[in-house]
Amino acid sequence: MKGPNLSAWALTHQQMVLYLMLVLTVAGVLSYFSLGRAEDPDFTFKVMAVRTLWPGADAQEVEHELTERLEKKLQGTPWVETLRSASKPGESMIFVVLKDYTPKTEVPEAWRQVRKKLDDIRHTLPSGVQGPFPNEEFGDVQIHIFALTGDGFDLAALRRYADQIAIDLKRVPDVKSVELIGVQDEKIYLEASPVRLASLGITPAQIGLALQQQNVVMPGGFVETASDRVWLRVTGSFDSVERIRDTDLWVRQRPRLAARDG
C-alpha cells in the first residue's frame, strides 16, 4: 500500500508549510525562554510528621490513647490524602500526607489546619503526654555545613558566636533556615562535700531550691513622678557562675550559708 507523498503535498501547499514553520519557530522560542533553569528546582514537600511522647506507656496504650485519637482528629483536614502511623512504647508517630495535586499556595494553610486541630485536642490527652510536636521541615536537606572552632574559647563562647553567625546567615537572600548541629545546653553543676552538708543538716535538693528562689524574677513595681514613671528592678539574679559561687543562701531558716562553703 502506497502512502501519501508528503513532498508533493508540501510543494503544492507552500503557503501552508511556511505558516506552520513560522508557528513552530515562534512556539519554540517562547518555550525556550520559559524553560526552568534553576540549579536546584523548587518543590514543595507535602508530608508532615507529628511526634507525641508518653513516657512509661506501652505500645498498646500509645496506640489507643494517642495515635487513634490523633488520627481521628486529623481526618477531614483539607487536602489530606492519607495518615500513616507507627506506635511504640512511649512514642507515637503520625505522617500526614497531602494529595499530590495540592496547590503550592494551599500547603501552608493545610499545615495551619493540622496545627489547629492538634492544639484543640492537646488538653484532652492523658496526663504526662509531651506534645504533639508537628514538623513539616524534616524533608529539608542541608546545602552547606560549616564547622566552628576556636582555640582558647569555651563551648559557651563558641555558642554565642555561632548564634550571631546564624543570625547573619539568615539575612542572606534565598536562605530558608539555619540550623545549629551538635549544640549542647548550658548546665551548671553544683558540687558539695557530703561531710559538710551532713554537718549542716541540709541536702543538695535544698541548696538547689534555695538557688531557684534567689534567682526568681519578681516585679518591683514603679514610682510615678510628675513627668515620668520609674520602674523598680529587683537585683540579685544570677548572670555568671562566679555570682552563684559567691551567693549567700538561706536554707531551712538557718543562718546564711555561702555557696562557696560547699
C-alpha atoms as a printed R data frame, in Angstrom:
    type eleno elety resid chain resno       x      y       z
1   ATOM     1    CA   MET     A     1   0.000  0.000   0.000
2   ATOM     2    CA   LYS     A     2   1.471  3.288  -1.108
3   ATOM     3    CA   GLY     A     3   1.269  6.103   1.468
4   ATOM     4    CA   PRO     A     4   0.749  9.840   0.894
5   ATOM     5    CA   ASN     A     5   3.565 11.779  -0.771
6   ATOM     6    CA   LEU     A     6   4.410 14.486   1.777
7   ATOM     7    CA   SER     A     7   6.978 16.115  -0.522
8   ATOM     8    CA   ALA     A     8   4.447 16.541  -3.267
9   ATOM     9    CA   TRP     A     9   1.902 17.907  -0.821
10  ATOM    10    CA   ALA     A    10   4.435 20.432   0.521
11  ATOM    11    CA   LEU     A    11   5.268 21.647  -2.985
12  ATOM    12    CA   THR     A    12   1.632 22.223  -3.762
13  ATOM    13    CA   HIS     A    13   0.881 23.887  -0.400
14  ATOM    14    CA   GLN     A    14   3.882 26.129   0.097
15  ATOM    15    CA   GLN     A    15   1.967 28.822   1.965
16  ATOM    16    CA   MET     A    16   0.656 26.332   4.492
17  ATOM    17    CA   VAL     A    17   4.106 24.881   5.014
18  ATOM    18    CA   LEU     A    18   5.571 28.375   5.517
19  ATOM    19    CA   TYR     A    19   2.823 29.207   8.031
20  ATOM    20    CA   LEU     A    20   3.485 26.012  10.022
21  ATOM    21    CA   MET     A    21   7.225 26.731  10.062
22  ATOM    22    CA   LEU     A    22   6.647 30.226  11.432
23  ATOM    23    CA   VAL     A    23   4.212 28.988  14.077
24  ATOM    24    CA   LEU     A    24   6.592 26.230  15.237
25  ATOM    25    CA   THR     A    25   9.538 28.641  15.291
26  ATOM    26    CA   VAL     A    26   7.692 31.184  17.442
27  ATOM    27    CA   ALA     A    27   6.432 28.439  19.766
28  ATOM    28    CA   GLY     A    28   9.957 27.077  20.143
29  ATOM    29    CA   VAL     A    29  11.407 30.484  21.006
30  ATOM    30    CA   LEU     A    30   8.705 31.155  23.621
31  ATOM    31    CA   SER     A    31   9.166 27.714  25.126
32  ATOM    32    CA   TYR     A    32  12.919 28.229  25.346
33  ATOM    33    CA   PHE     A    33  12.589 31.415  27.384
34  ATOM    34    CA   SER     A    34  10.027 29.830  29.725
35  ATOM    35    CA   LEU     A    35  12.100 26.718  30.496
36  ATOM    36    CA   GLY     A    36  13.114 26.198  34.113
37  ATOM    37    CA   ARG     A    37  16.819 26.857  34.563
38  ATOM    38    CA   ALA     A    38  17.218 26.673  38.354
39  ATOM    39    CA   GLU     A    39  20.201 24.721  39.605
40  ATOM    40    CA   ASP     A    40  18.089 23.413  42.487
41  ATOM    41    CA   PRO     A    41  14.450 23.287  41.319
42  ATOM    42    CA   ASP     A    42  11.899 24.451  43.849
43  ATOM    43    CA   PHE     A    43   9.475 21.833  45.089
44  ATOM    44    CA   THR     A    44   7.070 21.589  47.999
45  ATOM    45    CA   PHE     A    45   7.393 18.669  50.424
46  ATOM    46    CA   LYS     A    46   3.827 17.664  51.230
47  ATOM    47    CA   VAL     A    47   4.400 15.474  54.290
48  ATOM    48    CA   MET     A    48   4.254 16.433  57.968
49  ATOM    49    CA   ALA     A    49   5.461 14.315  60.881
50  ATOM    50    CA   VAL     A    50   3.550 14.545  64.176
51  ATOM    51    CA   ARG     A    51   5.516 13.105  67.113
52  ATOM    52    CA   THR     A    52   3.974 12.589  70.541
53  ATOM    53    CA   LEU     A    53   5.763 11.258  73.638
54  ATOM    54    CA   TRP     A    54   4.207  9.449  76.594
55  ATOM    55    CA   PRO     A    55   6.965  8.165  78.896
56  ATOM    56    CA   GLY     A    56   6.068  4.927  80.680
57  ATOM    57    CA   ALA     A    57   3.197  3.882  78.391
58  ATOM    58    CA   ASP     A    58   3.352  0.613  76.454
59  ATOM    59    CA   ALA     A    59   2.723  0.302  72.728
60  ATOM    60    CA   GLN     A    60  -0.948 -0.662  73.126
61  ATOM    61    CA   GLU     A    61  -1.692  2.321  75.359
62  ATOM    62    CA   VAL     A    62   0.066  4.643  72.924
63  ATOM    63    CA   GLU     A    63  -1.929  3.183  70.034
64  ATOM    64    CA   HIS     A    64  -5.356  3.551  71.690
65  ATOM    65    CA   GLU     A    65  -4.901  6.731  73.726
66  ATOM    66    CA   LEU     A    66  -2.710  8.758  71.371
67  ATOM    67    CA   THR     A    67  -2.378  7.506  67.806
68  ATOM    68    CA   GLU     A    68  -6.008  6.581  67.184
69  ATOM    69    CA   ARG     A    69  -7.346  9.742  68.797
70  ATOM    70    CA   LEU     A    70  -4.960 11.987  66.894
71  ATOM    71    CA   GLU     A    71  -5.738 10.265  63.593
72  ATOM    72    CA   LYS     A    72  -9.464 10.625  64.185
73  ATOM    73    CA   LYS     A    73  -8.987 14.328  64.910
74  ATOM    74    CA   LEU     A    74  -6.870 14.910  61.789
75  ATOM    75    CA   GLN     A    75  -9.245 13.115  59.443
76  ATOM    76    CA   GLY     A    76 -11.118 15.530  57.243
77  ATOM    77    CA   THR     A    77  -8.355 18.114  57.175
78  ATOM    78    CA   PRO     A    78  -8.399 19.862  53.769
79  ATOM    79    CA   TRP     A    79  -6.078 18.327  51.140
80  ATOM    80    CA   VAL     A    80  -5.046 15.409  53.402
81  ATOM    81    CA   GLU     A    81  -4.833 12.163  51.453
82  ATOM    82    CA   THR     A    82  -3.533  9.563  53.928
83  ATOM    83    CA   LEU     A    83  -2.416  9.248  57.536
84  ATOM    84    CA   ARG     A    84   0.372  6.787  58.264
85  ATOM    85    CA   SER     A    85   1.199  5.985  61.864
86  ATOM    86    CA   ALA     A    86   3.545  3.935  63.989
87  ATOM    87    CA   SER     A    87   3.245  3.326  67.727
88  ATOM    88    CA   LYS     A    88   5.889  2.034  70.081
89  ATOM    89    CA   PRO     A    89   6.383  2.177  73.849
90  ATOM    90    CA   GLY     A    90   6.399  5.818  74.888
91  ATOM    91    CA   GLU     A    91   6.130  7.317  71.409
92  ATOM    92    CA   SER     A    92   3.554  7.896  68.663
93  ATOM    93    CA   MET     A    93   4.498  8.962  65.148
94  ATOM    94    CA   ILE     A    94   1.948 10.053  62.528
95  ATOM    95    CA   PHE     A    95   2.789 11.090  58.977
96  ATOM    96    CA   VAL     A    96   0.246 13.441  57.394
97  ATOM    97    CA   VAL     A    97   0.451 13.129  53.591
98  ATOM    98    CA   LEU     A    98  -1.209 15.705  51.349
99  ATOM    99    CA   LYS     A    99  -2.602 14.945  47.919
100 ATOM   100    CA   ASP     A   100  -0.166 15.149  45.011
101 ATOM   101    CA   TYR     A   101  -2.191 17.796  43.229
102 ATOM   102    CA   THR     A   102  -2.401 20.087  46.258
103 ATOM   103    CA   PRO     A   103  -1.577 23.624  45.047
104 ATOM   104    CA   LYS     A   104   1.629 25.033  46.444
105 ATOM   105    CA   THR     A   105  -0.223 28.040  47.832
106 ATOM   106    CA   GLU     A   106  -2.599 25.784  49.787
107 ATOM   107    CA   VAL     A   107   0.103 23.792  51.599
108 ATOM   108    CA   PRO     A   108   0.751 26.373  54.368
109 ATOM   109    CA   GLU     A   109  -2.979 26.616  55.064
110 ATOM   110    CA   ALA     A   110  -3.248 22.832  55.267
111 ATOM   111    CA   TRP     A   111  -0.417 22.708  57.832
112 ATOM   112    CA   ARG     A   112  -2.090 25.515  59.779
113 ATOM   113    CA   GLN     A   113  -5.286 23.494  59.966
114 ATOM   114    CA   VAL     A   114  -3.318 20.460  61.200
115 ATOM   115    CA   ARG     A   115  -1.666 22.525  63.932
116 ATOM   116    CA   LYS     A   116  -5.037 23.990  64.916
117 ATOM   117    CA   LYS     A   117  -6.576 20.540  65.301
118 ATOM   118    CA   LEU     A   118  -3.603 19.373  67.357
119 ATOM   119    CA   ASP     A   119  -3.957 22.386  69.654
120 ATOM   120    CA   ASP     A   120  -7.667 21.617  70.090
121 ATOM   121    CA   ILE     A   121  -7.002 18.056  71.258
122 ATOM   122    CA   ARG     A   122  -3.818 18.713  73.211
123 ATOM   123    CA   HIS     A   123  -5.531 19.443  76.546
124 ATOM   124    CA   THR     A   124  -7.628 16.245  76.342
125 ATOM   125    CA   LEU     A   125  -4.651 13.872  76.125
126 ATOM   126    CA   PRO     A   126  -3.640 11.806  79.175
127 ATOM   127    CA   SER     A   127  -1.526 13.332  81.888
128 ATOM   128    CA   GLY     A   128   2.200 13.077  81.259
129 ATOM   129    CA   VAL     A   129   1.928 13.313  77.469
130 ATOM   130    CA   GLN     A   130   4.535 15.512  75.810
131 ATOM   131    CA   GLY     A   131   3.443 17.062  72.547
132 ATOM   132    CA   PRO     A   132   2.182 16.543  69.942
133 ATOM   133    CA   PHE     A   133   5.097 18.107  68.052
134 ATOM   134    CA   PRO     A   134   4.342 18.760  64.351
135 ATOM   135    CA   ASN     A   135   7.255 19.072  61.953
136 ATOM   136    CA   GLU     A   136   6.846 19.841  58.259
137 ATOM   137    CA   GLU     A   137  10.511 20.662  57.676
138 ATOM   138    CA   PHE     A   138  12.038 17.232  58.254
139 ATOM   139    CA   GLY     A   139  12.277 16.735  54.490
140 ATOM   140    CA   ASP     A   140  14.641 19.694  54.050
141 ATOM   141    CA   VAL     A   141  18.192 18.911  53.019
142 ATOM   142    CA   GLN     A   142  21.297 20.771  54.135
143 ATOM   143    CA   ILE     A   143  23.189 22.514  51.368
144 ATOM   144    CA   HIS     A   144  26.272 23.703  53.255
145 ATOM   145    CA   ILE     A   145  27.720 22.581  56.585
146 ATOM   146    CA   PHE     A   146  30.283 24.773  58.360
147 ATOM   147    CA   ALA     A   147  32.339 23.820  61.422
148 ATOM   148    CA   LEU     A   148  33.162 26.455  64.029
149 ATOM   149    CA   THR     A   149  36.300 26.011  66.128
150 ATOM   150    CA   GLY     A   150  38.290 28.378  68.285
151 ATOM   151    CA   ASP     A   151  41.440 27.846  70.341
152 ATOM   152    CA   GLY     A   152  41.096 29.309  73.792
153 ATOM   153    CA   PHE     A   153  37.287 29.643  73.603
154 ATOM   154    CA   ASP     A   154  34.985 27.518  75.731
155 ATOM   155    CA   LEU     A   155  31.748 25.976  74.446
156 ATOM   156    CA   ALA     A   156  29.646 28.836  75.802
157 ATOM   157    CA   ALA     A   157  31.666 31.431  73.865
158 ATOM   158    CA   LEU     A   158  31.549 29.329  70.691
159 ATOM   159    CA   ARG     A   159  27.772 29.032  71.074
160 ATOM   160    CA   ARG     A   160  27.383 32.812  71.277
161 ATOM   161    CA   TYR     A   161  29.483 33.319  68.146
162 ATOM   162    CA   ALA     A   162  27.567 30.541  66.354
163 ATOM   163    CA   ASP     A   163  24.245 32.199  67.229
164 ATOM   164    CA   GLN     A   164  25.477 35.508  65.825
165 ATOM   165    CA   ILE     A   165  26.736 33.851  62.638
166 ATOM   166    CA   ALA     A   166  23.374 32.099  62.220
167 ATOM   167    CA   ILE     A   167  21.568 35.448  62.521
168 ATOM   168    CA   ASP     A   168  23.835 36.964  59.864
169 ATOM   169    CA   LEU     A   169  23.357 33.994  57.523
170 ATOM   170    CA   LYS     A   170  19.573 34.246  57.780
171 ATOM   171    CA   ARG     A   171  19.821 37.725  56.278
172 ATOM   172    CA   VAL     A   172  21.415 36.304  53.113
173 ATOM   173    CA   PRO     A   173  18.920 36.275  50.210
174 ATOM   174    CA   ASP     A   174  17.281 32.903  49.429
175 ATOM   175    CA   VAL     A   175  18.456 31.332  52.722
176 ATOM   176    CA   LYS     A   176  15.467 29.469  54.147
177 ATOM   177    CA   SER     A   177  16.776 28.363  57.527
178 ATOM   178    CA   VAL     A   178  19.968 27.892  59.522
179 ATOM   179    CA   GLU     A   179  20.289 25.027  61.987
180 ATOM   180    CA   LEU     A   180  22.950 24.551  64.644
181 ATOM   181    CA   ILE     A   181  24.137 20.946  64.909
182 ATOM   182    CA   GLY     A   182  25.786 19.461  67.984
183 ATOM   183    CA   VAL     A   183  24.756 22.279  70.303
184 ATOM   184    CA   GLN     A   184  24.773 21.376  73.982
185 ATOM   185    CA   ASP     A   185  22.549 23.085  76.515
186 ATOM   186    CA   GLU     A   186  24.435 25.067  79.106
187 ATOM   187    CA   LYS     A   187  24.381 23.467  82.554
188 ATOM   188    CA   ILE     A   188  25.745 24.401  85.946
189 ATOM   189    CA   TYR     A   189  26.736 21.541  88.230
190 ATOM   190    CA   LEU     A   190  26.604 22.047  91.994
191 ATOM   191    CA   GLU     A   191  29.207 20.053  93.879
192 ATOM   192    CA   ALA     A   192  29.256 19.913  97.661
193 ATOM   193    CA   SER     A   193  31.063 17.876 100.257
194 ATOM   194    CA   PRO     A   194  28.740 15.263 101.807
195 ATOM   195    CA   VAL     A   195  30.506 15.691 105.144
196 ATOM   196    CA   ARG     A   196  29.939 19.432 105.078
197 ATOM   197    CA   LEU     A   197  26.253 19.026 104.142
198 ATOM   198    CA   ALA     A   198  25.760 16.421 106.885
199 ATOM   199    CA   SER     A   199  27.284 18.710 109.469
200 ATOM   200    CA   LEU     A   200  24.908 21.500 108.426
201 ATOM   201    CA   GLY     A   201  21.878 19.181 108.232
202 ATOM   202    CA   ILE     A   202  20.890 20.127 104.681
203 ATOM   203    CA   THR     A   203  20.521 18.227 101.418
204 ATOM   204    CA   PRO     A   204  21.615 19.055  97.836
205 ATOM   205    CA   ALA     A   205  17.957 19.438  96.855
206 ATOM   206    CA   GLN     A   206  17.525 22.185  99.451
207 ATOM   207    CA   ILE     A   207  20.523 24.029  98.052
208 ATOM   208    CA   GLY     A   208  19.048 23.826  94.552
209 ATOM   209    CA   LEU     A   209  15.697 25.107  95.802
210 ATOM   210    CA   ALA     A   210  17.388 28.000  97.609
211 ATOM   211    CA   LEU     A   211  19.229 28.963  94.425
212 ATOM   212    CA   GLN     A   212  15.989 28.893  92.433
213 ATOM   213    CA   GLN     A   213  14.299 31.128  94.969
214 ATOM   214    CA   GLN     A   214  17.250 33.508  94.895
215 ATOM   215    CA   ASN     A   215  17.152 33.714  91.090
216 ATOM   216    CA   VAL     A   216  13.387 34.215  90.738
217 ATOM   217    CA   VAL     A   217  12.273 37.239  88.724
218 ATOM   218    CA   MET     A   218   9.713 39.315  90.602
219 ATOM   219    CA   PRO     A   219   8.090 42.623  89.682
220 ATOM   220    CA   GLY     A   220   9.348 45.509  91.774
221 ATOM   221    CA   GLY     A   221   6.604 47.955  90.936
222 ATOM   222    CA   PHE     A   222   7.119 51.541  89.837
223 ATOM   223    CA   VAL     A   223   7.125 55.095  91.128
224 ATOM   224    CA   GLU     A   224   5.034 57.774  89.458
225 ATOM   225    CA   THR     A   225   6.583 61.192  89.069
226 ATOM   226    CA   ALA     A   226   5.173 64.371  87.634
227 ATOM   227    CA   SER     A   227   6.640 63.669  84.222
228 ATOM   228    CA   ASP     A   228   7.690 60.037  84.122
229 ATOM   229    CA   ARG     A   229   7.184 56.548  85.503
230 ATOM   230    CA   VAL     A   230  10.243 54.962  87.126
231 ATOM   231    CA   TRP     A   231  10.277 51.178  87.177
232 ATOM   232    CA   LEU     A   232  11.909 49.411  90.118
233 ATOM   233    CA   ARG     A   233  14.036 46.364  89.433
234 ATOM   234    CA   VAL     A   234  14.966 43.705  91.989
235 ATOM   235    CA   THR     A   235  18.657 42.872  91.755
236 ATOM   236    CA   GLY     A   236  20.401 39.675  92.741
237 ATOM   237    CA   SER     A   237  19.698 37.416  89.759
238 ATOM   238    CA   PHE     A   238  22.486 35.155  88.560
239 ATOM   239    CA   ASP     A   239  24.381 36.243  85.462
240 ATOM   240    CA   SER     A   240  27.581 34.228  85.863
241 ATOM   241    CA   VAL     A   241  28.983 31.172  87.609
242 ATOM   242    CA   GLU     A   242  31.026 33.407  89.906
243 ATOM   243    CA   ARG     A   243  27.815 35.119  91.047
244 ATOM   244    CA   ILE     A   244  26.376 31.746  92.064
245 ATOM   245    CA   ARG     A   245  29.590 30.761  93.811
246 ATOM   246    CA   ASP     A   246  29.580 33.956  95.909
247 ATOM   247    CA   THR     A   247  25.880 33.841  96.805
248 ATOM   248    CA   ASP     A   248  24.726 33.589 100.409
249 ATOM   249    CA   LEU     A   249  21.856 31.113 100.736
250 ATOM   250    CA   TRP     A   250  19.094 30.840 103.323
251 ATOM   251    CA   VAL     A   251  18.378 27.166 103.891
252 ATOM   252    CA   ARG     A   252  15.751 25.874 106.362
253 ATOM   253    CA   GLN     A   253  15.731 29.137 108.325
254 ATOM   254    CA   ARG     A   254  19.372 28.654 109.185
255 ATOM   255    CA   PRO     A   255  21.894 31.483 109.235
256 ATOM   256    CA   ARG     A   256  23.204 32.420 105.848
257 ATOM   257    CA   LEU     A   257  25.223 29.747 104.118
258 ATOM   258    CA   ALA     A   258  27.672 30.876 101.455
259 ATOM   259    CA   ALA     A   259  27.525 28.741  98.339
260 ATOM   260    CA   ARG     A   260  31.317 28.660  98.274
261 ATOM   261    CA   ASP     A   261  31.326 26.928 101.677
262 ATOM   262    CA   GLY     A   262  30.213 23.726  99.972
